[in-house]
Amino acid sequence: MSIVITGNPGVGKHTITKKISEILNFPIIDINIIAKDSGLFEKNENTNDVDTEKLGSVLKEKVLDKTIVVGHLAPYVLEKNQVKKIIILRRNPYDLELVYKERKYSEIKIKDNTGSEVLGVIAHDTVEKFEEKAFQVDVSKKNIQEVVEKVIGIISKNESNEEVDWLELVAKNNDLKKFFTD
């Protein structure tokens, strides 16, 4: 069984995964690289679509013991019996918006991704599927070392889950239109 790091683009999955990999001395399995190497990316306008069913089949063939699996598609392509713990990195959508602008995402892609974070789509889908194996970590006000320590705590000691609710913040700020298209 593997340790899995997931979350929306821009939350720091790869940065944190690399640090955790160095500490645990576990190899990294990047779901996006597996999808790309398996020819499962399909270019659609300004996005890449992936056949998650086929990708799930490819990942079932992989030995995931003592590995760290990283990718936002994790909850859609892994099964509960493949996962020891799955950590969902969450980030304030106002911060994510800046990350996406730096990455030169289109306005639609920015709203899609920040809206997904506001609603907690990946978090919801992960918790629903992986239940007691799923843990959220709010990375917004933590530096990399603090996030790494929190994740290691979850992996080793079953440190507690953090409840994250961006919808309340965005609604309080009256910013729903900022993150969602009409």
C-alpha positions as a printed Julia matrix, in Angstrom:
182×3 Matrix{Float64}:
   0.0    0.0     0.0
   1.12   3.52   -0.76
   1.1    7.01    0.66
  -0.77   9.33   -1.69
  -0.56  13.11   -2.01
  -3.42  14.75   -3.91
  -5.15  18.11   -4.28
  -5.86  20.72   -6.89
  -3.12  22.02   -9.19
  -0.94  24.6    -7.45
  -1.32  23.39   -3.86
   2.26  22.09   -3.66
   1.79  18.36   -4.26
   5.08  17.78   -6.07
   7.14  19.98   -3.75
   5.83  18.22   -0.65
   6.01  14.77   -2.26
   9.7   15.27   -3.1
  10.51  16.21    0.52
   8.47  13.29    1.94
  10.16  10.92   -0.5
  13.59  12.05    0.73
  12.59  11.54    4.39
  10.94   8.13    3.92
  13.28   7.0     1.14
  10.26   5.94   -0.94
  10.2    6.26   -4.73
   7.66   8.64   -6.3
   5.01   7.5    -8.73
   3.6   10.53  -10.58
   0.13   9.79  -11.94
   0.49  12.42  -14.68
   3.72  10.84  -15.92
   2.08   7.38  -15.95
  -0.86   8.82  -17.92
   1.47  10.56  -20.38
   3.76   7.53  -20.82
   0.68   5.34  -21.35
  -0.66   7.64  -24.06
  -3.79   8.47  -22.06
  -3.7   12.28  -22.37
  -6.11  13.7   -24.91
  -5.69  17.37  -25.84
  -9.0   19.23  -25.62
  -8.84  22.98  -26.34
  -6.6   24.28  -23.51
  -6.86  21.22  -21.24
  -5.62  17.66  -21.19
  -8.3   15.03  -20.61
  -7.42  11.6   -19.26
  -9.34   8.34  -19.51
  -9.43   7.64  -15.76
 -10.79   4.13  -16.22
  -7.84   3.11  -18.4
  -5.4    4.93  -16.1
  -6.87   3.08  -13.12
  -6.26  -0.21  -14.93
  -2.64   0.77  -15.63
  -2.11   1.68  -11.96
  -3.6   -1.64  -10.78
  -0.67  -3.31  -12.54
   1.9   -1.22  -10.66
   3.43  -2.3    -7.38
   2.63   0.58   -5.06
   4.09  -0.81   -1.82
   6.38   1.66   -0.07
   5.84   4.36   -2.68
   4.51   7.87   -2.68
   1.9    8.42   -5.37
   1.24  12.01   -6.4
  -1.46  13.55   -8.55
  -4.77  15.34   -8.57
  -6.38  12.35  -10.28
  -5.54   9.98   -7.39
  -9.09   9.71   -6.01
 -10.36   8.81   -9.48
  -7.77   6.21  -10.47
  -6.76   4.44   -7.25
  -8.71   1.94   -5.17
  -8.96   2.03   -1.38
  -6.98  -1.22   -1.04
  -4.0    0.39   -2.87
  -3.71   3.2    -0.33
  -2.38   3.29    3.22
  -3.07   7.02    3.67
  -4.11   9.74    1.27
  -3.31  13.34    2.09
  -5.3   16.11    0.39
  -3.39  19.37    0.26
  -5.74  22.36    0.37
  -4.86  25.98   -0.39
  -6.69  29.25    0.0
  -8.36  29.99   -3.38
  -7.18  33.61   -3.28
  -3.59  32.31   -3.13
  -4.28  29.73   -5.83
  -5.6   32.42   -8.15
  -2.18  34.13   -8.01
  -0.39  30.82   -8.68
  -2.56  30.18  -11.72
  -1.98  33.67  -13.08
   1.8   33.12  -12.71
   1.35  29.85  -14.62
  -0.52  31.82  -17.3
  -3.71  29.74  -17.0
  -6.67  31.06  -19.0
  -9.42  32.85  -17.04
 -11.71  29.84  -17.53
  -9.07  27.42  -16.28
  -8.4   29.69  -13.27
 -12.1   29.75  -12.36
 -12.46  26.0   -12.9
  -9.54  25.2   -10.61
 -10.21  27.82   -7.93
 -13.91  26.95   -7.99
 -13.02  23.3    -7.5
 -10.89  24.24   -4.48
 -13.63  26.49   -3.04
 -16.14  23.65   -3.29
 -13.6   21.06   -2.1
 -14.33  18.71   -5.01
 -11.13  16.64   -4.76
 -11.34  16.64   -0.95
 -14.97  15.49   -1.0
 -14.35  12.77   -3.58
 -11.26  11.57   -1.71
 -12.9   11.46    1.73
 -15.96   9.73    0.32
 -13.92   7.0    -1.37
 -11.03   6.53    1.08
 -12.87   7.37    4.31
 -10.62   6.91    7.37
  -7.52   6.84    5.16
  -8.09  10.45    3.96
  -6.6   13.5     5.69
  -6.77  17.18    4.72
  -3.92  19.62    5.27
  -4.37  23.37    4.82
  -1.06  24.53    3.33
  -2.08  28.22    3.11
  -0.37  29.64    6.17
   2.39  27.06    6.49
   5.86  27.05    5.04
   7.11  23.94    3.22
   8.79  22.52    6.34
   5.6   22.92    8.4
   3.57  21.11    5.72
   6.17  18.33    5.53
   6.09  17.92    9.33
   2.27  17.8     9.32
   2.24  15.18    6.54
   4.9   13.07    8.26
   2.83  13.32   11.46
  -0.22  12.03    9.61
   1.75   9.19    8.01
   3.48   8.06   11.19
   1.11   8.88   14.03
  -2.31   9.3    12.51
  -2.13  13.01   13.34
  -5.51  14.64   13.1
  -7.28  15.81   10.0
  -7.7   19.53    9.36
 -11.19  20.68    8.41
 -11.0   23.07    5.48
 -13.97  25.13    4.24
 -13.19  27.8     1.66
 -16.83  28.22    0.66
 -17.62  29.92    3.96
 -14.7   32.34    3.48
 -15.61  33.15   -0.13
 -19.31  33.62    0.7
 -18.42  35.87    3.66
 -16.28  37.97    1.3
 -19.17  38.06   -1.19
 -16.81  36.68   -3.87
 -18.77  33.76   -5.34
 -18.79  35.44   -8.79
 -15.01  35.81   -8.59
 -14.56  32.03   -8.54
 -17.55  30.79  -10.54
 -18.74  31.57  -14.05
 -22.28  32.83  -14.6
